[in-house]
């Protein structure tokens, strides 16, 4: 799955920022490709309001 950060991490909770960083997303516009598994889906669900997800 392709994940793109579209909203700023400023003002987000510390655990949400840590989740974004664990996915490799640090600033707006960053894109990462992650495997479509339960772990990644859990991380995405925690920050779904900050990202756009494309299924490959």
Buried (B, 14 or more C-beta within 10 A) or exposed (E): BEBBBEEEBEEBEEEBBBBBEEBEBEEEEBEBEBEEEEEBEEBBEBBEEBBEBEEE
